[in-house]
Amino acid sequence: MILGCKGAPPYLIYGRPRTGKSITLVETIPKLFKTRNDTKMLVCAPSNSAADYLVKKIVSKESKMVVVIAGDPMQLGQVIYSKQADKLGLGKSYLERLFESEY
């Protein structure tokens, strides 16, 4: 459906619980990445668990996708800790680094 839309993005998928929004996203996002080379997408969810579910399902279908998960660093602790990443300056979340940047 979205692949055939004539209007320009952004597209908003909204609806009551259990009406197929997640399935629509999980099926459509990988197709968009395969058919449109310049695809950029922001996917939001009402909870961390909903966002985790979407990411797991979408990435399982499209492995070449770059996924950035951003959240409030004051609410979400680090999920993965890596000494090597810390040495490279990646010990802080992407969102924390964005907040600290001068741009």
All heavy atoms as an XYZ file, in Angstrom:
797
protein
N       0.812     -1.182      0.000
C       0.000      0.000      0.000
C       0.865      1.259      0.000
O       0.691      2.144     -0.812
C      -0.904     -0.029      1.229
C      -1.838      1.144      1.324
S      -2.952      0.877      2.708
C      -2.771      2.424      3.518
N       1.823      1.333      0.917
C       2.687      2.510      1.005
C       3.563      2.613     -0.240
O       3.837      3.698     -0.716
C       3.532      2.476      2.292
C       2.621      2.690      3.500
C       4.628      3.529      2.267
C       3.302      2.585      4.831
N       3.981      1.483     -0.777
C       4.824      1.518     -1.971
C       4.100      2.150     -3.150
O       4.727      2.722     -4.025
C       5.279      0.095     -2.332
C       6.205     -0.584     -1.335
C       6.445     -2.031     -1.744
C       7.508      0.151     -1.207
N       2.785      2.069     -3.164
C       2.024      2.626     -4.260
C       1.478      4.020     -3.996
O       0.810      4.591     -4.849
N       1.746      4.590     -2.843
C       1.235      5.924     -2.508
C       1.867      6.966     -3.418
O       3.062      6.934     -3.666
C       1.524      6.277     -1.060
S       0.516      5.384      0.114
N       1.064      7.915     -3.873
C       1.573      8.965     -4.741
C       2.024     10.184     -3.947
O       2.815     10.968     -4.417
C       0.507      9.357     -5.756
C       0.217      8.259     -6.745
C      -0.794      8.678     -7.773
C      -1.059      7.523     -8.710
N      -2.067      7.843     -9.698
N       1.498     10.360     -2.748
C       1.868     11.507     -1.933
C       3.276     11.368     -1.385
O       3.863     10.294     -1.374
N       3.814     12.483     -0.955
C       5.166     12.483     -0.400
C       5.120     12.128      1.089
O       4.120     12.348      1.749
C       5.792     13.863     -0.578
N       6.198     11.569      1.607
C       6.267     11.284      3.038
C       6.194     12.581      3.825
O       6.447     13.636      3.258
C       7.635     10.628      3.213
C       8.142     10.351      1.847
C       7.359     11.167      0.883
N       5.890     12.604      5.055
C       5.836     11.443      5.951
C       4.479     10.748      5.921
O       3.466     11.352      5.631
C       6.074     12.058      7.327
C       5.506     13.421      7.227
C       5.749     13.856      5.806
N       4.521      9.475      6.216
C       3.311      8.684      6.361
C       3.130      8.381      7.831
O       4.091      8.113      8.545
C       3.432      7.364      5.588
C       3.673      7.570      4.120
C       4.898      7.276      3.556
C       2.673      8.075      3.309
C       5.116      7.468      2.202
C       2.891      8.269      1.954
C       4.108      7.968      1.417
O       4.331      8.167      0.094
N       1.921      8.387      8.286
C       1.606      8.127      9.685
C       0.698      6.913      9.740
O      -0.340      6.879      9.065
C       0.915      9.344     10.303
C       0.460      9.207     11.741
C       1.667      9.057     12.656
C      -0.345     10.437     12.137
N       1.087      5.932     10.517
C       0.250      4.753     10.718
C      -0.269      4.833     12.148
O       0.515      4.850     13.099
C       1.039      3.454     10.487
C       1.544      3.425      9.047
C       0.184      2.243     10.797
C       2.440      2.258      8.739
N      -1.558      4.905     12.278
C      -2.180      5.107     13.574
C      -3.430      4.245     13.652
O      -4.129      4.073     12.664
C      -2.554      6.587     13.734
C      -3.284      6.907     15.007
C      -2.591      7.084     16.191
C      -4.667      7.021     15.022
C      -3.261      7.366     17.361
C      -5.342      7.299     16.188
C      -4.640      7.475     17.359
O      -5.301      7.741     18.520
N      -3.706      3.714     14.824
C      -4.936      2.936     14.972
C      -5.042      2.288     16.334
O      -4.128      2.365     17.160
N      -6.160      1.662     16.521
C      -6.421      0.984     17.795
C      -5.499     -0.219     17.957
O      -4.960     -0.725     16.964
C      -7.876      0.528     17.825
C      -8.862      1.679     17.794
C     -10.278      1.171     17.586
N     -10.608      0.080     18.477
C     -11.510      0.139     19.447
N     -12.197      1.234     19.635
N     -11.750     -0.896     20.211
N      -5.324     -0.686     19.191
C      -4.490     -1.880     19.421
C      -5.018     -3.085     18.645
O      -6.218     -3.242     18.428
C      -4.616     -2.108     20.930
C      -4.978     -0.785     21.496
C      -5.812     -0.116     20.444
N      -4.068     -3.904     18.210
C      -4.350     -5.188     17.556
C      -5.087     -5.044     16.228
O      -5.943     -5.850     15.887
C      -5.100     -6.116     18.518
C      -4.374     -6.291     19.851
C      -4.835     -7.446     20.675
N      -4.825     -8.731     20.003
C      -3.774     -9.524     19.829
N      -2.600     -9.155     20.261
N      -3.881    -10.672     19.228
N      -4.734     -3.990     15.470
C      -5.359     -3.809     14.152
C      -4.378     -4.027     13.010
O      -4.718     -3.776     11.860
C      -5.985     -2.398     14.047
O      -4.981     -1.416     14.299
C      -7.134     -2.225     15.008
N      -3.130     -4.443     13.315
C      -2.178     -4.786     12.263
C      -1.139     -3.731     11.941
O      -0.452     -3.829     10.925
N      -0.972     -2.735     12.784
C       0.020     -1.679     12.516
C       1.437     -2.239     12.508
O       2.214     -1.958     11.600
C      -0.093     -0.565     13.563
C      -1.418      0.170     13.547
C      -1.511      1.203     14.650
C      -1.402      0.632     16.036
N      -2.471     -0.268     16.452
N       1.769     -3.042     13.493
C       3.128     -3.606     13.582
C       3.427     -4.511     12.397
O       4.504     -4.443     11.809
C       3.312     -4.379     14.891
O       3.222     -3.512     15.988
N       2.477     -5.349     12.043
C       2.675     -6.251     10.901
C       2.866     -5.437      9.625
O       3.718     -5.757      8.791
C       1.487     -7.224     10.768
C       1.494     -8.189     11.955
C       1.528     -7.982      9.453
C       0.272     -9.061     12.069
N       2.100     -4.371      9.480
C       2.241     -3.508      8.303
C       3.650     -2.941      8.227
O       4.283     -2.950      7.163
C       1.206     -2.356      8.359
O      -0.101     -2.924      8.363
C       1.363     -1.417      7.186
N       4.168     -2.457      9.347
C       5.526     -1.899      9.373
C       6.574     -2.967      9.103
O       7.498     -2.751      8.323
C       5.804     -1.232     10.725
C       5.051      0.065     10.990
C       5.254      0.505     12.426
C       5.509      1.142     10.037
N       6.437     -4.110      9.748
C       7.425     -5.186      9.602
C       7.483     -5.680      8.161
O       8.552     -6.026      7.664
C       7.103     -6.342     10.583
C       7.906     -7.585     10.271
C       7.349     -5.892     12.018
N       6.372     -5.690      7.470
C       6.351     -6.134      6.077
C       6.777     -5.029      5.104
O       7.406     -5.300      4.091
C       4.948     -6.635      5.702
C       4.539     -7.885      6.440
C       5.438     -9.070      6.153
O       5.887     -9.224      4.997
O       5.700     -9.856      7.078
N       6.434     -3.785      5.397
C       6.654     -2.691      4.461
C       8.066     -2.133      4.508
O       8.658     -1.840      3.465
C       5.651     -1.550      4.735
O       4.333     -2.088      4.663
C       5.805     -0.433      3.743
N       8.631     -1.961      5.690
C       9.944     -1.313      5.826
C      11.032     -2.039      5.027
O      11.747     -1.401      4.260
C      10.310     -1.123      7.313
C       9.405     -0.031      7.896
C      11.780     -0.777      7.478
C       9.522      0.140      9.392
N      11.187     -3.354      5.149
C      12.218     -4.013      4.325
C      11.979     -3.851      2.818
O      12.927     -3.709      2.050
C      12.116     -5.485      4.742
C      11.546     -5.443      6.113
C      10.593     -4.286      6.111
N      10.713     -3.835      2.403
C      10.413     -3.651      0.972
C      10.815     -2.254      0.514
O      11.320     -2.081     -0.592
C       8.928     -3.890      0.718
C       8.538     -5.344      0.845
C       7.063     -5.538      0.654
C       6.704     -6.999      0.892
N       5.270     -7.232      0.859
N      10.582     -1.264      1.354
C      10.996      0.096      1.003
C      12.507      0.178      0.834
O      13.002      0.817     -0.089
C      10.528      1.089      2.070
C       9.064      1.471      2.035
C       8.684      2.266      3.276
C       8.765      2.278      0.793
N      13.247     -0.450      1.732
C      14.706     -0.409      1.633
C      15.214     -1.137      0.401
O      16.232     -0.765     -0.161
C      15.361     -0.985      2.898
C      15.451      0.011      4.009
C      14.521      0.024      5.021
C      16.457      0.960      4.034
C      14.588      0.955      6.040
C      16.543      1.900      5.039
C      15.597      1.895      6.052
N      14.514     -2.169     -0.033
C      14.947     -2.906     -1.221
C      14.597     -2.178     -2.512
O      15.303     -2.290     -3.498
C      14.319     -4.303     -1.223
C      14.946     -5.226     -0.202
C      14.296     -6.584     -0.212
C      14.913     -7.450      0.870
N      14.245     -8.737      1.018
N      13.482     -1.433     -2.519
C      13.030     -0.805     -3.757
C      13.464      0.650     -3.894
O      13.489      1.168     -5.012
C      11.498     -0.868     -3.877
O      10.910     -0.199     -2.756
C      11.025     -2.303     -3.923
N      13.804      1.298     -2.803
C      14.199      2.714     -2.846
C      15.542      2.875     -2.134
O      15.630      2.752     -0.919
C      13.148      3.584     -2.177
C      11.813      3.497     -2.872
C      10.794      4.371     -2.226
N       9.514      4.222     -2.894
C       8.406      4.792     -2.486
N       8.411      5.565     -1.426
N       7.286      4.606     -3.143
N      16.575      3.167     -2.892
C      17.931      3.239     -2.338
C      18.120      4.372     -1.339
O      18.977      4.300     -0.467
C      18.955      3.397     -3.467
C      19.001      2.183     -4.357
O      18.678      1.088     -3.920
N      19.388      2.368     -5.595
N      17.362      5.438     -1.458
C      17.562      6.606     -0.604
C      16.611      6.650      0.596
O      16.397      7.702      1.182
C      17.408      7.884     -1.428
C      16.019      8.011     -2.032
O      15.297      6.988     -2.114
O      15.656      9.132     -2.421
N      16.049      5.527      0.975
C      15.062      5.489      2.046
C      15.682      5.839      3.389
O      16.714      5.303      3.781
C      14.417      4.092      2.131
O      13.760      3.831      0.907
C      13.429      3.998      3.258
N      15.037      6.774      4.053
C      15.379      7.123      5.438
C      14.087      7.064      6.216
O      13.047      7.502      5.741
C      15.991      8.514      5.514
C      17.337      8.596      4.843
C      17.860     10.014      4.879
C      19.185     10.125      4.197
N      19.145      9.881      2.769
N      14.144      6.516      7.434
C      12.913      6.272      8.138
C      13.065      6.527      9.625
O      14.111      6.256     10.200
C      12.545      4.809      7.913
C      11.125      4.503      8.135
S      10.717      2.902      7.431
C      11.097      3.138      5.712
N      12.027      7.067     10.224
C      11.936      7.223     11.669
C      10.728      6.427     12.108
O       9.608      6.681     11.655
C      11.768      8.693     12.055
C      11.459      8.970     13.522
C      12.654      8.560     14.402
C      11.136     10.441     13.715
N      10.957      5.441     12.956
C       9.873      4.613     13.463
C       9.803      4.836     14.968
O      10.806      4.691     15.664
C      10.111      3.115     13.154
C       8.990      2.256     13.710
C      10.262      2.898     11.659
N       8.645      5.191     15.447
C       8.438      5.448     16.876
C       7.406      4.467     17.413
O       6.551      3.987     16.683
C       7.932      6.871     17.098
S       9.035      8.132     16.474
N       7.498      4.195     18.699
C       6.544      3.304     19.351
C       6.204      3.875     20.726
O       6.997      4.634     21.296
C       7.146      1.910     19.477
N       5.056      3.514     21.259
C       4.629      4.089     22.537
C       5.378      3.560     23.756
O       5.278      4.139     24.839
C       3.146      3.723     22.613
C       3.015      2.507     21.782
C       4.035      2.657     20.676
N       6.144      2.498     23.603
C       6.886      1.958     24.744
C       8.201      1.350     24.265
O       8.366      1.049     23.077
C       6.061      0.891     25.470
O       5.916     -0.250     24.641
N       9.115      1.149     25.200
C      10.400      0.520     24.856
C      10.192     -0.899     24.353
O      10.841     -1.328     23.399
C      11.329      0.511     26.071
C      11.770      1.894     26.452
O      11.787      2.795     25.623
N      12.107      2.093     27.709
N       9.292     -1.634     24.985
C       9.071     -3.020     24.566
C       8.475     -3.072     23.157
O       8.815     -3.954     22.372
C       8.176     -3.757     25.562
O       6.928     -3.129     25.664
N       7.602     -2.125     22.823
C       7.040     -2.084     21.474
C       8.126     -1.750     20.451
O       8.175     -2.340     19.370
C       5.905     -1.057     21.397
N       9.015     -0.812     20.785
C      10.122     -0.463     19.889
C      11.062     -1.650     19.718
O      11.499     -1.947     18.598
C      10.875      0.747     20.434
N      11.383     -2.339     20.802
C      12.241     -3.523     20.729
C      11.631     -4.587     19.821
O      12.318     -5.208     19.009
C      12.472     -4.118     22.118
C      13.340     -3.252     22.994
O      14.011     -2.340     22.467
O      13.348     -3.476     24.220
N      10.333     -4.811     19.963
C       9.636     -5.802     19.150
C       9.757     -5.455     17.664
O      10.108     -6.306     16.841
C       8.161     -5.876     19.565
C       7.323     -6.735     18.654
C       7.319     -8.119     18.788
C       6.555     -6.167     17.643
C       6.565     -8.914     17.944
C       5.798     -6.947     16.789
C       5.802     -8.331     16.947
O       5.066     -9.106     16.103
N       9.478     -4.192     17.331
C       9.560     -3.769     15.931
C      10.958     -3.938     15.366
O      11.141     -4.447     14.260
C       9.101     -2.319     15.784
C       7.608     -2.077     15.875
C       7.321     -0.584     15.917
C       6.887     -2.725     14.709
N      11.969     -3.510     16.120
C      13.351     -3.615     15.643
C      13.733     -5.070     15.406
O      14.298     -5.417     14.366
C      14.329     -2.932     16.627
C      15.764     -3.282     16.295
C      14.131     -1.437     16.605
N      13.416     -5.950     16.344
C      13.763     -7.367     16.188
C      13.105     -7.958     14.949
O      13.736     -8.687     14.182
C      13.343     -8.154     17.430
C      14.236     -7.922     18.611
C      13.734     -8.682     19.830
C      14.517     -8.281     21.061
N      13.975     -8.889     22.269
N      11.852     -7.668     14.749
C      11.127     -8.223     13.601
C      11.639     -7.642     12.277
O      11.811     -8.376     11.299
C       9.625     -7.953     13.727
C       8.970     -8.702     14.849
C       8.926    -10.166     14.534
C       8.155    -10.929     15.573
N       8.095    -12.356     15.291
N      11.876     -6.337     12.243
C      12.321     -5.701     11.000
C      13.733     -6.143     10.632
O      14.010     -6.486      9.483
C      12.233     -4.165     11.119
C      10.760     -3.742     11.212
C      12.917     -3.480      9.948
C      10.555     -2.303     11.661
N      14.635     -6.162     11.601
C      16.029     -6.538     11.333
C      16.129     -8.010     10.939
O      16.995     -8.379     10.149
C      16.925     -6.190     12.541
C      18.310     -6.773     12.403
C      17.003     -4.681     12.713
N      15.239     -8.847     11.449
C      15.273    -10.264     11.060
C      14.944    -10.442      9.579
O      15.326    -11.420      8.967
C      14.307    -11.080     11.916
O      12.968    -10.801     11.575
N      14.248     -9.475      8.973
C      13.913     -9.542      7.547
C      14.913     -8.797      6.666
O      15.052     -9.095      5.504
C      12.517     -8.966      7.312
C      11.418     -9.818      7.892
C      10.077     -9.265      7.522
C       8.982    -10.175      7.952
N       8.632    -11.160      6.954
N      15.576     -7.793      7.210
C      16.506     -6.967      6.412
C      17.776     -6.750      7.226
O      17.846     -5.873      8.077
C      15.856     -5.624      6.067
C      16.732     -4.686      5.285
C      17.219     -5.274      3.976
O      16.415     -5.727      3.172
O      18.437     -5.262      3.764
N      18.818     -7.534      6.957
C      20.035     -7.498      7.766
C      20.981     -6.356      7.400
O      21.867     -6.032      8.175
C      20.772     -8.831      7.657
O      21.119     -9.069      6.314
N      20.821     -5.717      6.241
C      21.735     -4.654      5.830
C      21.303     -3.280      6.334
O      21.910     -2.281      6.022
C      21.844     -4.618      4.307
C      22.468     -5.861      3.730
C      22.530     -5.796      2.237
C      23.098     -7.095      1.687
N      23.142     -7.084      0.242
N      20.283     -3.239      7.124
C      19.727     -1.999      7.617
C      20.547     -1.462      8.795
O      21.039     -2.228      9.612
C      18.291     -2.274      8.079
C      17.474     -1.077      8.432
S      15.804     -1.557      8.922
C      15.264     -2.519      7.547
N      20.726     -0.152      8.852
C      21.391      0.483      9.982
C      20.311      0.941     10.940
O      19.414      1.692     10.561
C      22.245      1.684      9.528
C      22.835      2.392     10.726
C      23.325      1.230      8.574
N      20.379      0.489     12.176
C      19.367      0.821     13.175
C      20.016      1.611     14.293
O      21.044      1.209     14.829
C      18.720     -0.457     13.759
C      17.717     -0.111     14.845
C      18.076     -1.275     12.660
N      19.434      2.742     14.630
C      19.879      3.544     15.763
C      18.714      3.622     16.726
O      17.630      4.083     16.368
C      20.294      4.975     15.329
C      20.660      5.812     16.538
C      21.432      4.915     14.340
N      18.935      3.153     17.943
C      17.898      3.224     18.961
C      18.284      4.342     19.919
O      19.362      4.322     20.500
C      17.764      1.894     19.722
C      17.424      0.777     18.733
C      16.700      2.010     20.798
C      17.408     -0.595     19.351
N      17.429      5.324     20.050
C      17.707      6.455     20.922
C      16.637      6.528     21.994
O      15.461      6.330     21.722
C      17.732      7.755     20.121
N      17.065      6.811     23.185
C      16.128      6.969     24.294
C      16.690      7.953     25.288
O      17.833      8.407     25.165
N      15.915      8.313     26.238
C      16.348      9.242     27.277
C      17.386      8.553     28.152
O      17.074      7.581     28.838
C      15.145      9.674     28.108
C      15.496     10.687     29.165
O      16.695     10.951     29.392
O      14.571     11.225     29.792
N      18.641      9.029     28.154
C      19.689      8.369     28.932
C      19.431      8.407     30.441
O      19.989      7.618     31.188
C      20.964      9.143     28.571
C      20.483     10.437     28.031
C      19.138     10.190     27.434
N      18.581      9.315     30.891
C      18.263      9.371     32.322
C      17.268      8.272     32.697
O      17.160      7.900     33.853
C      17.687     10.744     32.683
C      18.629     11.889     32.343
S      20.322     11.668     32.928
C      20.137     12.153     34.612
N      16.543      7.747     31.728
C      15.569      6.692     31.999
C      16.090      5.312     31.630
O      15.733      4.324     32.243
C      14.282      6.948     31.214
C      13.549      8.185     31.642
C      12.291      8.394     30.826
O      11.748      7.450     30.272
N      11.825      9.616     30.744
N      16.921      5.268     30.594
C      17.402      3.985     30.105
C      18.883      3.835     30.390
O      19.675      4.660     29.972
C      17.186      3.884     28.590
C      15.766      4.079     28.089
C      15.760      4.148     26.575
C      14.895      2.959     28.576
N      19.233      2.799     31.083
C      20.643      2.526     31.322
C      21.258      1.885     30.095
O      20.580      1.563     29.130
N      22.564      1.701     30.134
C      23.230      1.043     29.013
C      22.805     -0.413     28.971
O      22.797     -1.104     29.981
C      24.738      1.119     29.166
C      25.286      2.514     28.996
C      26.785      2.532     29.217
O      27.305      1.784     30.034
N      27.467      3.385     28.495
N      22.457     -0.864     27.801
C      22.061     -2.250     27.642
C      23.299     -3.115     27.439
O      23.408     -4.199     27.968
C      21.101     -2.394     26.443
C      20.746     -3.840     26.204
C      19.847     -1.568     26.682
N      24.258     -2.600     26.701
C      25.484     -3.339     26.421
C      26.671     -2.490     26.868
O      26.740     -1.305     26.568
C      25.614     -3.625     24.910
C      24.426     -4.456     24.439
C      26.927     -4.319     24.590
C      24.350     -4.607     22.943
N      27.585     -3.099     27.579
C      28.790     -2.371     27.961
C      29.975     -3.066     27.318
O      30.154     -4.270     27.426
C      28.975     -2.342     29.476
C      30.226     -1.597     29.851
C      30.263     -0.210     29.785
C      31.388     -2.266     30.187
C      31.415      0.491     30.080
C      32.549     -1.577     30.481
C      32.554     -0.203     30.432
O      33.698      0.488     30.711
N      30.788     -2.311     26.641
C      31.958     -2.847     25.971
C      33.159     -1.972     26.302
O      33.133     -0.761     26.055
C      31.723     -2.859     24.453
O      32.938     -3.031     23.775
N      34.215     -2.566     26.839
C      35.429     -1.801     27.149
C      36.054     -1.235     25.878
O      36.560     -0.116     25.866
C      36.435     -2.677     27.890
C      36.002     -3.005     29.305
C      37.031     -3.851     30.018
C      36.540     -4.198     31.403
N      37.471     -5.031     32.142
N      36.006     -2.008     24.793
C      36.554     -1.546     23.522
C      35.782     -0.329     23.015
O      36.362      0.644     22.568
C      36.504     -2.674     22.478
C      37.111     -2.318     21.156
C      38.618     -2.099     21.240
O      39.287     -2.599     22.136
N      39.151     -1.336     20.318
N      34.449     -0.390     23.090
C      33.622      0.746     22.659
C      33.899      1.964     23.531
O      33.952      3.092     23.043
C      32.146      0.376     22.708
N      34.098      1.739     24.824
C      34.386      2.838     25.749
C      35.709      3.511     25.376
O      35.815      4.741     25.390
C      34.428      2.300     27.175
C      34.183      3.378     28.205
O      33.502      4.379     27.882
O      34.655      3.218     29.347
N      36.706      2.722     24.994
C      37.993      3.278     24.585
C      37.858      4.140     23.333
O      38.610      5.089     23.138
C      39.001      2.146     24.312
C      39.492      1.451     25.551
C      40.449      0.332     25.171
C      40.826     -0.497     26.369
N      41.671     -1.640     26.000
N      36.906      3.797     22.482
C      36.699      4.538     21.244
C      35.751      5.735     21.427
O      35.373      6.380     20.459
C      36.138      3.606     20.169
C      37.057      2.465     19.745
C      36.325      1.491     18.838
C      38.295      3.021     19.047
N      35.384      5.998     22.676
C      34.509      7.135     22.947
C      33.033      6.832     22.785
O      32.207      7.741     22.699
N      32.688      5.561     22.736
C      31.294      5.167     22.548
C      30.667      4.642     23.834
O      29.702      3.884     23.801
C      31.195      4.107     21.444
C      31.732      4.536     20.082
C      31.732      3.362     19.119
C      30.915      5.686     19.532
N      31.188      5.058     24.963
C      30.651      4.619     26.248
C      29.346      5.296     26.612
O      28.655      4.883     27.524
N      29.012      6.351     25.894
C      27.759      7.061     26.128
C      26.785      6.730     25.004
O      27.200      6.409     23.891
C      27.994      8.577     26.145
C      28.823      9.044     27.289
C      28.958     10.553     27.254
C      29.802     11.017     28.427
N      29.925     12.467     28.435
N      25.524      6.853     25.309
C      24.527      6.573     24.275
C      24.619      7.613     23.168
O      25.139      8.711     23.357
C      23.114      6.585     24.876
O      22.712      7.916     25.158
N      24.077      7.255     22.029
C      24.068      8.162     20.876
C      23.324      9.453     21.227
O      23.759     10.550     20.887
C      23.400      7.448     19.696
C      23.331      8.270     18.439
C      24.488      8.618     17.755
C      22.117      8.695     17.935
C      24.429      9.371     16.600
C      22.054      9.445     16.783
C      23.212      9.777     16.119
O      23.153     10.521     14.969
N      22.222      9.320     21.951
C      21.437     10.493     22.327
C      22.220     11.403     23.274
O      22.210     12.631     23.122
C      20.115     10.072     22.959
C      19.098     11.167     23.189
C      18.700     11.809     21.857
C      17.867     10.628     23.872
N      22.945     10.818     24.228
C      23.777     11.627     25.131
C      24.832     12.399     24.341
O      25.075     13.570     24.602
C      24.479     10.732     26.154
C      23.612     10.298     27.296
C      24.381      9.404     28.252
O      24.746      8.282     27.843
O      24.625      9.839     29.395
N      25.458     11.730     23.376
C      26.472     12.406     22.566
C      25.858     13.520     21.725
O      26.466     14.574     21.544
C      27.210     11.393     21.690
C      28.145     10.510     22.525
C      28.921      9.538     21.687
N      28.074      8.363     21.481
C      28.001      7.691     20.343
N      28.702      8.043     19.301
N      27.219      6.643     20.248
N      24.640     13.317     21.229
C      23.965     14.373     20.480
C      23.688     15.578     21.369
O      23.881     16.728     20.969
C      22.653     13.868     19.901
C      22.747     12.999     18.667
C      21.349     12.486     18.283
C      23.356     13.745     17.508
N      23.232     15.335     22.600
C      22.941     16.427     23.528
C      24.199     17.226     23.869
O      24.154     18.420     24.062
C      22.317     15.913     24.813
C      20.870     15.517     24.689
C      20.356     14.490     25.437
C      20.013     16.182     23.827
C      19.023     14.116     25.344
C      18.686     15.822     23.715
C      18.188     14.788     24.478
N      25.335     16.540     23.936
C      26.575     17.195     24.319
C      27.272     17.876     23.149
O      28.189     18.668     23.367
C      27.516     16.160     24.958
C      27.026     15.675     26.296
C      27.875     14.551     26.853
O      28.804     14.072     26.155
O      27.604     14.117     27.987
N      26.857     17.575     21.918
C      27.531     18.164     20.772
C      27.233     19.657     20.682
O      26.218     20.134     21.177
C      27.132     17.467     19.477
O      25.838     17.855     19.102
N      28.132     20.400     20.051
C      27.991     21.837     19.951
C      27.150     22.253     18.764
O      26.941     23.438     18.543
C      29.381     22.474     19.851
C      30.204     22.264     21.113
C      31.576     22.889     20.988
O      31.794     23.705     20.074
O      32.434     22.544     21.808
N      26.675     21.335     17.979
C      25.925     21.667     16.771
C      24.460     21.808     17.053
O      23.789     21.289     17.722
C      26.163     20.627     15.679
C      27.622     20.509     15.344
C      28.385     19.465     15.805
C      28.240     21.486     14.574
C      29.733     19.366     15.499
C      29.592     21.400     14.268
C      30.321     20.334     14.735
O      31.633     20.246     14.429
